Amino acid sequence: MSGSQRARFLDMDTLRDRFDRMFSDLMNTGSTADERANMPVDIQEVGDSVIVKASMPGIKPDDISAEVRNGVLTIRGTSTEQRDESNGTWQVVERHVGHIARSITLPATVDESSGQAECADGVLTITFKKTQEKPGKMIEVKRPENRPIGQP
């Protein structure tokens, strides 16, 4: 295989990787790459618990809310830092100020009422107790009494 053929294959691999990342961003429970960059999370199962840690630098605990519903954890935060726009010229502005939100599907069934959260040093930690998944229930289908088969 010549060098130019190899380069074309490498370009196709790079293109495929880009498409994979793009579709992953679109399909990840409504999250985008920007949301993950603004609020990166770690999710860990430890014994009978699920632990979620979210980076929330510059956001006070009073300005954070978390809600779990049907196995989806939604975390919201608001940074209210005021920037002095009257003094000098800003050269670089990268720190997020305003609202951020992220929804994450939890990896296991949890007791939603067991959630406990604390925020220290810009890291929100939420711990849930796992529950046993309840198996579905089979429903027996019966023919009504006194009706011949095929009759409504």
DSSP file (Angstrom, degrees, kcal/mol; ACC not computed):
  #  RESIDUE AA STRUCTURE BP1 BP2  ACC     N-H-->O    O-->H-N    N-H-->O    O-->H-N    TCO  KAPPA ALPHA  PHI   PSI    X-CA   Y-CA   Z-CA
    1    1 A M              0   0    0      0, 0.0     2,-0.0     0, 0.0     0, 0.0   0.000 360.0 360.0 360.0 129.7    0.0    0.0    0.0
    2    2 A S     >  -     0   0    0      1,-0.1     4,-2.2     4,-0.0     5,-0.2  -0.245 360.0-107.5 -74.9 165.9    1.4    3.4   -1.0
    3    3 A G  H  > S+     0   0    0      1,-0.2     4,-2.2     2,-0.2     5,-0.1   0.859 118.7  52.2 -62.5 -36.9    1.8    6.3    1.4
    4    4 A S  H  > S+     0   0    0      2,-0.2     4,-1.8     1,-0.2    -1,-0.2   0.868 109.1  49.7 -70.8 -34.5   -1.1    8.2   -0.2
    5    5 A Q  H  > S+     0   0    0      2,-0.2     4,-2.0     1,-0.2    -2,-0.2   0.920 111.3  49.4 -66.6 -42.9   -3.4    5.3    0.1
    6    6 A R  H  X S+     0   0    0     -4,-2.2     4,-2.4     1,-0.2    -2,-0.2   0.903 108.7  52.9 -61.8 -41.2   -2.5    4.8    3.7
    7    7 A A  H  X S+     0   0    0     -4,-2.2     4,-2.5     1,-0.2    -1,-0.2   0.890 106.9  52.7 -62.7 -39.1   -3.1    8.6    4.3
    8    8 A R  H  X S+     0   0    0     -4,-1.8     4,-2.1     2,-0.2    -1,-0.2   0.907 109.4  48.9 -63.6 -40.2   -6.6    8.3    2.8
    9    9 A F  H  X S+     0   0    0     -4,-2.0     4,-2.2     2,-0.2    -2,-0.2   0.904 110.9  50.0 -65.3 -39.8   -7.4    5.4    5.1
   10   10 A L  H  X S+     0   0    0     -4,-2.4     4,-2.3     2,-0.2    -2,-0.2   0.898 109.3  52.1 -63.9 -39.4   -6.2    7.4    8.1
   11   11 A D  H  X S+     0   0    0     -4,-2.5     4,-2.5     1,-0.2    -2,-0.2   0.900 109.0  50.2 -62.3 -39.8   -8.3   10.4    7.0
   12   12 A M  H  X S+     0   0    0     -4,-2.1     4,-2.8     2,-0.2    -2,-0.2   0.897 109.2  51.4 -65.6 -39.5  -11.3    8.1    6.8
   13   13 A D  H  X S+     0   0    0     -4,-2.2     4,-2.5     2,-0.2    -2,-0.2   0.920 110.9  48.2 -62.0 -42.8  -10.6    6.8   10.4
   14   14 A T  H  X S+     0   0    0     -4,-2.3     4,-2.1     2,-0.2    -2,-0.2   0.918 112.3  48.7 -63.4 -43.5  -10.4   10.4   11.6
   15   15 A L  H  X S+     0   0    0     -4,-2.5     4,-2.4     2,-0.2    -2,-0.2   0.917 111.0  50.2 -62.2 -43.6  -13.6   11.2    9.9
   16   16 A R  H  X S+     0   0    0     -4,-2.8     4,-2.7     1,-0.2    -2,-0.2   0.909 109.4  51.6 -62.0 -41.9  -15.3    8.2   11.3
   17   17 A D  H  X S+     0   0    0     -4,-2.5     4,-2.3     2,-0.2    -1,-0.2   0.898 109.3  50.6 -61.0 -40.4  -14.1    9.1   14.8
   18   18 A R  H  X S+     0   0    0     -4,-2.1     4,-2.4     2,-0.2    -2,-0.2   0.917 111.4  47.2 -64.5 -43.3  -15.5   12.6   14.4
   19   19 A F  H  X S+     0   0    0     -4,-2.4     4,-2.8     2,-0.2     5,-0.3   0.915 110.6  53.0 -63.9 -41.8  -18.9   11.2   13.3
   20   20 A D  H  X S+     0   0    0     -4,-2.7     4,-2.2     1,-0.2    -2,-0.2   0.922 111.6  45.5 -58.6 -44.9  -18.9    8.8   16.3
   21   21 A R  H  X S+     0   0    0     -4,-2.3     4,-2.5     2,-0.2    -1,-0.2   0.907 112.5  51.3 -65.2 -41.5  -18.2   11.6   18.7
   22   22 A M  H  X S+     0   0    0     -4,-2.4     4,-1.9     2,-0.2    -2,-0.2   0.941 113.5  43.1 -62.0 -48.0  -20.9   13.8   17.1
   23   23 A F  H  X S+     0   0    0     -4,-2.8     4,-2.1     1,-0.2    -1,-0.2   0.862 112.3  54.1 -68.2 -34.2  -23.6   11.1   17.3
   24   24 A S  H  X S+     0   0    0     -4,-2.2     4,-1.0    -5,-0.3    -1,-0.2   0.915 108.1  50.3 -62.5 -42.4  -22.5   10.2   20.8
   25   25 A D  H  < S+     0   0    0     -4,-2.5     3,-0.3     1,-0.2    -2,-0.2   0.895 113.0  46.3 -62.2 -40.0  -23.0   13.8   21.8
   26   26 A L  H  < S+     0   0    0     -4,-1.9     4,-0.4     1,-0.2    -1,-0.2   0.843 116.7  43.1 -71.4 -33.5  -26.4   13.9   20.3
   27   27 A M  H  < S+     0   0    0     -4,-2.1     2,-2.0    -5,-0.1    -1,-0.2   0.490  81.0 106.0 -94.0  -3.9  -27.6   10.6   21.8
   28   28 A N  S >< S-     0   0    0     -4,-1.0     3,-3.0     3,-0.4    -1,-0.1  -0.490 109.8 -71.4 -84.0  75.4  -26.2   11.1   25.3
   29   29 A T  T 3  S-     0   0    0     -2,-2.0    74,-0.2     1,-0.3    -1,-0.2   0.796  95.6 -53.8  45.2  40.7  -29.5   11.8   27.2
   30   30 A G  T 3  S+     0   0    0     -4,-0.4    -1,-0.3     1,-0.3     2,-0.2   0.440 105.9 133.3  81.6  -3.1  -29.8   15.2   25.7
   31   31 A S    <   -     0   0    0     -3,-3.0    -3,-0.4    72,-0.2    -1,-0.3  -0.516  39.2-157.8 -81.1 150.1  -26.4   16.3   26.8
   32   32 A T     >  -     0   0    0     -2,-0.2     4,-2.1    -3,-0.1     5,-0.2  -0.755  35.3-102.2-116.7 170.2  -24.0   18.0   24.4
   33   33 A A  H  > S+     0   0    0     -2,-0.3     4,-2.2     1,-0.2     5,-0.1   0.876 122.8  55.7 -59.8 -36.9  -20.3   18.3   24.5
   34   34 A D  H  > S+     0   0    0      2,-0.2     4,-2.2     1,-0.2    -1,-0.2   0.908 106.1  50.1 -63.3 -41.4  -20.7   21.8   25.8
   35   35 A E  H  > S+     0   0    0      1,-0.2     4,-2.1     2,-0.2    -1,-0.2   0.916 111.5  48.5 -62.8 -42.2  -22.8   20.7   28.8
   36   36 A R  H  < S+     0   0    0     -4,-2.1    -1,-0.2     1,-0.2    -2,-0.2   0.870 110.8  51.2 -66.1 -35.1  -20.3   18.0   29.7
   37   37 A A  H  < S+     0   0    0     -4,-2.2    -1,-0.2    -5,-0.2    -2,-0.2   0.885 113.9  43.9 -68.6 -37.1  -17.5   20.6   29.5
   38   38 A N  H  < S+     0   0    0     -4,-2.2    -2,-0.2     1,-0.3    -1,-0.2   0.776 132.4  19.5 -78.6 -26.6  -19.4   23.0   31.8
   39   39 A M  S  < S-     0   0    0     -4,-2.1    -1,-0.3    -5,-0.2    -2,-0.2  -0.573  77.0-172.5-143.0  75.5  -20.4   20.2   34.2
   40   40 A P        -     0   0    0      0, 0.0    15,-2.5     0, 0.0     2,-0.3  -0.442  13.0-162.3 -68.5 144.3  -18.3   17.1   34.0
   41   41 A V  E     -A   54   0A   0     13,-0.2     2,-0.4    -2,-0.1    13,-0.2  -0.908  18.0-154.3-128.1 155.1  -19.6   14.2   36.1
   42   42 A D  E     -A   53   0A   0     11,-2.5    11,-2.8    -2,-0.3     2,-0.4  -0.991  13.1-165.4-121.5 135.4  -18.3   10.9   37.4
   43   43 A I  E     +A   52   0A   0     -2,-0.4     2,-0.4     9,-0.2     9,-0.2  -0.990  11.7 175.4-125.0 128.9  -20.7    8.1   38.2
   44   44 A Q  E     -A   51   0A   0      7,-2.7     7,-3.4    -2,-0.4     2,-0.6  -0.992  24.7-146.0-136.5 138.5  -19.7    5.1   40.3
   45   45 A E  E     +A   50   0A   0     -2,-0.4     2,-0.5     5,-0.2     5,-0.2  -0.921  22.1 177.7-100.6 124.3  -21.4    2.1   41.7
   46   46 A V  E >   -A   49   0A   0      3,-2.1     3,-1.9    -2,-0.6     2,-0.2  -0.950  57.6 -58.1-129.8 110.5  -20.0    1.1   45.0
   47   47 A G  T 3  S-     0   0    0     -2,-0.5     0, 0.0     1,-0.3     0, 0.0  -0.374 123.5 -11.5  57.6-120.0  -21.7   -1.9   46.7
   48   48 A D  T 3  S+     0   0    0     -2,-0.2    82,-3.2    -3,-0.1     2,-0.3   0.057 124.0  83.6-100.3  25.0  -25.3   -1.0   47.1
   49   49 A S  E <   -AB  46 129A   0     -3,-1.9    -3,-2.1    80,-0.3     2,-0.5  -0.899  60.5-148.9-127.7 155.8  -24.9    2.7   46.2
   50   50 A V  E     -AB  45 128A   0     78,-2.4    78,-2.6    -2,-0.3     2,-0.5  -0.997  21.0-163.7-118.1 126.7  -24.7    4.9   43.1
   51   51 A I  E     -AB  44 127A   0     -7,-3.4    -7,-2.7    -2,-0.5     2,-0.5  -0.952   5.4-169.9-117.7 125.9  -22.4    7.9   43.6
   52   52 A V  E     -AB  43 126A   0     74,-3.0    74,-3.0    -2,-0.5     2,-0.5  -0.960   1.0-171.3-115.1 128.2  -22.5   10.9   41.2
   53   53 A K  E     -AB  42 125A   0    -11,-2.8   -11,-2.5    -2,-0.5     2,-0.4  -0.985   4.7-173.6-119.8 128.7  -19.9   13.6   41.5
   54   54 A A  E     -AB  41 124A   0     70,-2.7    70,-3.0    -2,-0.5     2,-0.5  -0.977  24.0-128.3-124.0 131.7  -20.4   16.8   39.4
   55   55 A S  E     + B   0 123A   0    -15,-2.5    68,-0.2    -2,-0.4    67,-0.1  -0.671  34.8 164.3 -78.4 123.6  -17.8   19.6   39.1
   56   56 A M    >   -     0   0    0     66,-3.8     3,-1.6    -2,-0.5    66,-0.1  -0.424  13.5-176.3-137.2  58.9  -19.5   22.9   39.9
   57   57 A P  T 3  S+     0   0    0      0, 0.0     3,-0.1     0, 0.0    65,-0.1  -0.312  70.0  12.9 -64.0 139.1  -16.7   25.4   40.5
   58   58 A G  T 3  S+     0   0    0      1,-0.2     2,-0.5    21,-0.0    22,-0.3   0.496  97.5 116.8  78.5   3.4  -17.8   28.9   41.5
   59   59 A I    <   -     0   0    0     -3,-1.6    -1,-0.2    20,-0.1    63,-0.2  -0.917  61.7-133.3-109.3 125.2  -21.4   27.8   42.3
   60   60 A K    >   -     0   0    0     -2,-0.5     3,-2.1    18,-0.4    18,-0.2  -0.438  20.6-118.1 -72.7 146.2  -22.6   28.1   45.9
   61   61 A P  G >  S+     0   0    0      0, 0.0     3,-1.5     0, 0.0    -1,-0.1   0.833 115.0  60.0 -53.2 -34.3  -24.5   25.2   47.4
   62   62 A D  G 3  S+     0   0    0      1,-0.3    -2,-0.0     3,-0.0    -3,-0.0   0.710 102.2  54.1 -66.9 -18.5  -27.6   27.4   47.8
   63   63 A D  G <  S+     0   0    0     -3,-2.1    15,-1.3    15,-0.1     2,-0.4   0.167  94.0  88.6-101.7  17.1  -27.6   27.9   44.0
   64   64 A I  E <   -D   77   0B   0     -3,-1.5     2,-0.3    13,-0.2    13,-0.2  -0.928  50.9-177.7-116.6 138.5  -27.6   24.2   43.2
   65   65 A S  E     -D   76   0B   0     11,-2.6    11,-3.0    -2,-0.4     2,-0.4  -0.983   3.7-170.0-131.7 149.1  -30.6   22.0   42.7
   66   66 A A  E     +D   75   0B   0     -2,-0.3     2,-0.4     9,-0.2     9,-0.2  -1.000   5.3 178.5-138.5 138.6  -30.8   18.3   42.0
   67   67 A E  E     -D   74   0B   0      7,-2.4     7,-3.4    -2,-0.4     2,-0.4  -1.000  11.0-160.4-140.3 137.8  -33.9   16.2   41.1
   68   68 A V  E     +D   73   0B   0     -2,-0.4     2,-0.3     5,-0.2     5,-0.2  -0.981  17.8 164.8-120.9 132.9  -34.2   12.5   40.2
   69   69 A R  E >   -D   72   0B   0      3,-2.1     3,-1.5    -2,-0.4    -2,-0.0  -0.951  67.9 -12.3-149.6 124.4  -37.2   11.2   38.3
   70   70 A N  T 3  S-     0   0    0     -2,-0.3     3,-0.1     1,-0.3    -1,-0.0   0.853 128.9 -50.8  54.6  39.2  -37.7    7.8   36.6
   71   71 A G  T 3  S+     0   0    0      1,-0.2    35,-2.9    39,-0.1     2,-0.5   0.554 113.7 114.8  80.6   7.6  -34.0    7.1   36.9
   72   72 A V  E <   -DE  69 105B   0     -3,-1.5    -3,-2.1    33,-0.2     2,-0.5  -0.957  51.9-154.4-115.8 121.9  -32.8   10.4   35.4
   73   73 A L  E     -DE  68 104B   0     31,-3.1    31,-2.9    -2,-0.5     2,-0.5  -0.819   8.3-166.4 -94.7 126.8  -30.8   12.8   37.6
   74   74 A T  E     -DE  67 103B   0     -7,-3.4    -7,-2.4    -2,-0.5     2,-0.4  -0.968   3.0-170.5-116.6 124.5  -31.1   16.5   36.6
   75   75 A I  E     -DE  66 102B   0     27,-2.9    27,-2.3    -2,-0.5     2,-0.4  -0.940   4.9-177.6-115.1 133.5  -28.6   18.9   38.2
   76   76 A R  E     +DE  65 101B   0    -11,-3.0   -11,-2.6    -2,-0.4     2,-0.3  -0.965   3.3 173.6-129.7 147.6  -28.9   22.7   37.8
   77   77 A G  E     -DE  64 100B   0     23,-2.5    23,-2.5    -2,-0.4     2,-0.4  -0.992  17.4-151.9-150.5 157.1  -26.8   25.5   39.1
   78   78 A T  E     - E   0  99B   0    -15,-1.3     2,-0.6    -2,-0.3   -18,-0.4  -0.987   5.5-156.2-134.7 123.8  -26.4   29.2   38.8
   79   79 A S  E     - E   0  98B   0     19,-2.8    19,-0.9    -2,-0.4   -20,-0.1  -0.879  10.0-177.0 -97.1 124.2  -23.2   31.2   39.1
   80   80 A T        +     0   0    0     -2,-0.6    -1,-0.1   -22,-0.3    17,-0.1   0.099  24.5 147.3-111.5  22.2  -24.0   34.7   40.1
   81   81 A E        -     0   0    0    -23,-0.2     2,-0.5    17,-0.1    -2,-0.1  -0.335  41.3-138.2 -59.8 135.6  -20.5   36.2   40.0
   82   82 A Q        -     0   0    0     15,-0.0     2,-0.4    -2,-0.0    -1,-0.1  -0.841  10.7-150.2 -98.8 131.8  -20.6   39.9   39.0
   83   83 A R        -     0   0    0     -2,-0.5     2,-1.2     2,-0.0     3,-0.1  -0.855  17.8-125.7-101.1 135.9  -17.9   41.1   36.6
   84   84 A D        +     0   0    0     -2,-0.4     3,-0.5     1,-0.2    -2,-0.0  -0.688  32.8 174.1 -80.7 100.3  -16.7   44.7   36.8
   85   85 A E        +     0   0    0     -2,-1.2    -1,-0.2     1,-0.2     5,-0.1   0.597  69.9  64.1 -83.1 -12.0  -17.3   45.8   33.2
   86   86 A S  S    S+     0   0    0      1,-0.1     2,-0.7    -3,-0.1    -1,-0.2   0.625  90.4  70.4 -89.1 -12.5  -16.4   49.5   34.0
   87   87 A N  S    S-     0   0    0     -3,-0.5    -1,-0.1     0, 0.0    -3,-0.1  -0.888 105.4 -35.6-113.9 106.6  -12.8   48.9   34.9
   88   88 A G  S    S-     0   0    0     -2,-0.7     2,-0.5     2,-0.0     0, 0.0  -0.098  79.2 -67.8  80.7-179.1  -10.3   47.9   32.2
   89   89 A T        -     0   0    0     -3,-0.0     2,-0.3     0, 0.0    -3,-0.1  -0.955  42.3-126.2-116.2 127.5  -10.7   45.8   29.1
   90   90 A W        -     0   0    0     -2,-0.5     3,-0.1     1,-0.2    -2,-0.0  -0.554  25.1-179.8 -72.4 131.7  -11.3   42.0   29.4
   91   91 A Q  S    S+     0   0    0      1,-0.4     2,-0.4    -2,-0.3    -1,-0.2   0.778  71.6  17.9 -99.1 -37.2   -8.8   40.1   27.3
   92   92 A V        +     0   0    0      0, 0.0     2,-0.4     0, 0.0    -1,-0.4  -0.993  57.9 179.2-139.5 129.0  -10.0   36.5   28.1
   93   93 A V        +     0   0    0     -2,-0.4    -3,-0.0    -3,-0.1     3,-0.0  -0.896  27.6 135.9-130.5 102.0  -13.3   35.5   29.5
   94   94 A E        +     0   0    0     -2,-0.4     2,-0.2     2,-0.1    -1,-0.1   0.617  37.8 101.2-118.9 -23.7  -13.6   31.7   29.8
   95   95 A R  S    S-     0   0    0      1,-0.1     2,-0.3   -37,-0.0   -37,-0.0  -0.470  76.5-116.2 -72.1 136.0  -15.2   31.1   33.2
   96   96 A H        +     0   0    0     -2,-0.2     2,-0.4   -58,-0.1    -1,-0.1  -0.525  33.6 179.8 -76.4 131.0  -18.9   30.3   33.0
   97   97 A V        +     0   0    0     -2,-0.3     2,-0.3     2,-0.1   -17,-0.1  -1.000  50.1  31.4-129.0 129.4  -21.3   32.7   34.6
   98   98 A G  E    S-E   79   0B   0    -19,-0.9   -19,-2.8    -2,-0.4     2,-0.3  -0.949  99.3 -14.5 128.8-150.4  -25.0   32.0   34.4
   99   99 A H  E     +E   78   0B   0     -2,-0.3     2,-0.3   -21,-0.2   -21,-0.2  -0.704  49.7 178.6 -97.0 141.2  -27.1   28.9   34.4
  100  100 A I  E     +E   77   0B   0    -23,-2.5   -23,-2.5    -2,-0.3     2,-0.3  -0.980   3.0 176.9-133.6 151.8  -25.9   25.3   33.7
  101  101 A A  E     -E   76   0B   0     -2,-0.3     2,-0.3   -25,-0.2   -25,-0.2  -0.992   5.9-177.0-151.5 150.2  -27.9   22.1   33.7
  102  102 A R  E     -E   75   0B   0    -27,-2.3   -27,-2.9    -2,-0.3     2,-0.4  -0.976  10.9-156.6-151.0 135.9  -27.2   18.5   33.0
  103  103 A S  E     -E   74   0B   0     -2,-0.3     2,-0.4   -29,-0.2   -29,-0.2  -0.957  15.4-175.3-114.9 133.9  -29.4   15.4   32.9
  104  104 A I  E     -E   73   0B   0    -31,-2.9   -31,-3.1    -2,-0.4     2,-0.6  -0.993  24.5-132.2-132.1 130.7  -27.9   11.9   33.4
  105  105 A T  E     -E   72   0B   0     -2,-0.4   -33,-0.2   -33,-0.2   -34,-0.1  -0.733  32.9-125.9 -79.4 123.8  -29.5    8.5   33.2
  106  106 A L        -     0   0    0    -35,-2.9     4,-0.0    -2,-0.6    -1,-0.0  -0.424   9.6-130.6 -72.2 147.0  -28.4    6.6   36.3
  107  107 A P  S    S+     0   0    0      0, 0.0     2,-0.3     0, 0.0    -1,-0.1   0.563  85.0  28.1 -78.3  -7.5  -26.8    3.2   35.6
  108  108 A A  S    S-     0   0    0    -37,-0.1     2,-0.4    25,-0.0    -2,-0.1  -0.952  93.5 -88.2-146.0 162.0  -28.9    1.3   38.1
  109  109 A T        -     0   0    0     -2,-0.3    22,-2.5    22,-0.3     2,-0.3  -0.614  52.9-171.9 -73.6 128.7  -32.3    1.4   39.7
  110  110 A V  B     -F  130   0C   0     -2,-0.4     2,-1.1    20,-0.3    20,-0.3  -0.842  35.7-107.0-122.9 158.0  -32.1    3.6   42.8
  111  111 A D    >   -     0   0    0     18,-3.1     3,-2.3    -2,-0.3    18,-0.5  -0.762  34.0-157.7 -79.2 103.4  -34.4    4.5   45.7
  112  112 A E  G >  S+     0   0    0     -2,-1.1     3,-0.9     1,-0.3    -1,-0.2   0.775  88.0  57.3 -60.6 -27.9  -35.1    8.0   44.6
  113  113 A S  G 3  S+     0   0    0      1,-0.2    -1,-0.3    -3,-0.1    -2,-0.0   0.582  94.7  68.4 -78.4  -8.1  -36.0    9.1   48.1
  114  114 A S  G <   +     0   0    0     -3,-2.3    -1,-0.2    15,-0.2    -2,-0.2   0.500  69.3 129.2 -88.4  -3.1  -32.6    8.0   49.4
  115  115 A G    <   -     0   0    0     -3,-0.9     2,-0.4    -4,-0.3    13,-0.2  -0.274  33.3-177.6 -60.7 130.7  -30.7   10.7   47.6
  116  116 A Q  E     -C  127   0A   0     11,-1.9    11,-2.6     2,-0.0     2,-0.4  -0.999   4.6-169.6-129.3 133.4  -28.3   12.7   49.8
  117  117 A A  E     +C  126   0A   0     -2,-0.4     2,-0.3     9,-0.2     9,-0.2  -0.930  12.0 170.8-127.3 146.4  -26.2   15.6   48.4
  118  118 A E  E     -C  125   0A   0      7,-2.0     7,-3.1    -2,-0.4     2,-0.5  -0.986  17.1-150.6-147.5 151.3  -23.3   17.7   49.6
  119  119 A C  E     +C  124   0A   0     -2,-0.3     2,-0.4     5,-0.2     5,-0.2  -0.980  23.1 160.9-128.0 121.1  -21.2   20.2   47.9
  120  120 A A  E >   -C  123   0A   0      3,-2.1     3,-1.6    -2,-0.5    -2,-0.1  -0.998  66.3  -4.6-141.1 135.7  -17.6   20.9   49.0
  121  121 A D  T 3  S-     0   0    0     -2,-0.4    -1,-0.1     1,-0.3     3,-0.1   0.826 129.0 -53.2  54.2  37.6  -14.7   22.6   47.1
  122  122 A G  T 3  S+     0   0    0      1,-0.2   -66,-3.8   -63,-0.2     2,-0.5   0.598 114.2 112.6  78.8  11.5  -16.7   22.9   43.9
  123  123 A V  E <   -BC  55 120A   0     -3,-1.6    -3,-2.1   -68,-0.2     2,-0.5  -0.971  53.3-154.2-122.2 120.6  -17.7   19.2   43.7
  124  124 A L  E     -BC  54 119A   0    -70,-3.0   -70,-2.7    -2,-0.5     2,-0.5  -0.802  12.3-166.7 -89.4 127.1  -21.3   18.2   44.2
  125  125 A T  E     -BC  53 118A   0     -7,-3.1    -7,-2.0    -2,-0.5     2,-0.5  -0.973   6.3-177.2-119.1 123.3  -21.6   14.6   45.5
  126  126 A I  E     -BC  52 117A   0    -74,-3.0   -74,-3.0    -2,-0.5     2,-0.4  -0.981   5.9-165.3-121.7 129.0  -25.0   12.8   45.4
  127  127 A T  E     -BC  51 116A   0    -11,-2.6   -11,-1.9    -2,-0.5     2,-0.3  -0.951   5.8-176.2-119.2 132.4  -25.4    9.3   46.8
  128  128 A F  E     -B   50   0A   0    -78,-2.6   -78,-2.4    -2,-0.4     2,-0.4  -0.923  25.5-124.5-121.8 148.8  -28.3    7.0   46.2
  129  129 A K  E     -B   49   0A   0    -18,-0.5   -18,-3.1    -2,-0.3   -80,-0.3  -0.795  31.4-126.2 -87.1 132.9  -29.1    3.5   47.5
  130  130 A K  B     -F  110   0C   0    -82,-3.2     2,-0.3    -2,-0.4   -20,-0.3  -0.472  23.0-154.8 -75.3 151.6  -29.7    1.0   44.8
  131  131 A T        -     0   0    0    -22,-2.5     2,-0.3    -2,-0.1   -22,-0.3  -0.851  27.2 -95.1-120.6 161.2  -32.9   -1.1   44.8
  132  132 A Q        -     0   0    0     -2,-0.3     2,-0.2     1,-0.1   -22,-0.0  -0.584  45.6-112.0 -73.0 134.3  -33.6   -4.4   43.4
  133  133 A E        -     0   0    0     -2,-0.3    -1,-0.1     1,-0.1    -3,-0.0  -0.490  28.8-128.6 -66.5 134.4  -35.1   -4.2   40.0
  134  134 A K        -     0   0    0     -2,-0.2     3,-0.1     1,-0.0    -1,-0.1  -0.751  22.8-129.0 -86.7 121.7  -38.7   -5.3   40.1
  135  135 A P        -     0   0    0      0, 0.0    -1,-0.0     0, 0.0    -3,-0.0  -0.323  30.1 -98.1 -67.9 153.5  -39.4   -7.9   37.4
  136  136 A G        -     0   0    0      1,-0.1     2,-0.5    -2,-0.0     0, 0.0  -0.233  36.7-121.3 -64.9 161.4  -42.3   -7.3   35.1
  137  137 A K        -     0   0    0     -3,-0.1     2,-0.3     2,-0.0    -1,-0.1  -0.917  15.7-130.4-111.3 129.8  -45.5   -9.1   35.9
  138  138 A M        -     0   0    0     -2,-0.5     2,-0.6     1,-0.0     0, 0.0  -0.578  19.1-149.1 -74.4 137.8  -47.2  -11.5   33.5
  139  139 A I        -     0   0    0     -2,-0.3     2,-0.3     2,-0.0    -1,-0.0  -0.949  13.0-131.6-112.6 122.0  -50.9  -10.8   33.0
  140  140 A E        -     0   0    0     -2,-0.6     2,-0.6     1,-0.0    -2,-0.0  -0.546  14.2-143.7 -74.8 131.3  -53.0  -13.8   32.2
  141  141 A V        -     0   0    0     -2,-0.3     2,-0.3     2,-0.0    -1,-0.0  -0.865  23.4-172.4 -98.2 121.4  -55.3  -13.2   29.2
  142  142 A K        -     0   0    0     -2,-0.6     3,-0.0     3,-0.0     0, 0.0  -0.802  25.5-122.2-114.8 154.2  -58.6  -15.0   29.7
  143  143 A R        -     0   0    0     -2,-0.3     3,-0.1     1,-0.1     6,-0.1  -0.808  43.0-105.1 -89.4 133.2  -61.6  -15.6   27.5
  144  144 A P    >   -     0   0    0      0, 0.0     3,-1.1     0, 0.0    -1,-0.1  -0.247  41.0-100.4 -59.5 146.7  -64.8  -14.1   29.0
  145  145 A E  T 3  S+     0   0    0      1,-0.2    -3,-0.0    -3,-0.0     0, 0.0  -0.310 101.7  18.3 -63.6 149.4  -67.2  -16.7   30.5
  146  146 A N  T 3  S+     0   0    0      1,-0.2    -1,-0.2    -3,-0.1     0, 0.0   0.633  97.1 111.7  65.0  18.5  -70.2  -17.7   28.4
  147  147 A R    <   -     0   0    0     -3,-1.1    -1,-0.2    -4,-0.0     3,-0.1  -0.982  64.1-131.5-122.2 126.5  -68.8  -16.4   25.1
  148  148 A P    >   -     0   0    0      0, 0.0     3,-2.0     0, 0.0     2,-0.0  -0.367  40.9 -86.3 -68.4 153.1  -67.8  -18.8   22.4
  149  149 A I  T 3  S+     0   0    0      1,-0.3    -6,-0.0     3,-0.1     0, 0.0  -0.354 116.8  25.6 -59.7 137.0  -64.4  -18.3   20.8
  150  150 A G  T 3  S+     0   0    0      1,-0.3    -1,-0.3    -3,-0.1     0, 0.0   0.302  96.7 110.9  90.3  -9.1  -64.6  -15.8   17.9
  151  151 A Q    <         0   0    0     -3,-2.0    -1,-0.3     1,-0.1    -4,-0.0  -0.828 360.0 360.0 -98.9 136.2  -67.7  -14.0   19.4
  152  152 A P              0   0    0      0, 0.0    -1,-0.1     0, 0.0    -3,-0.1   0.491 360.0 360.0 -71.3 360.0  -67.2  -10.5   20.8
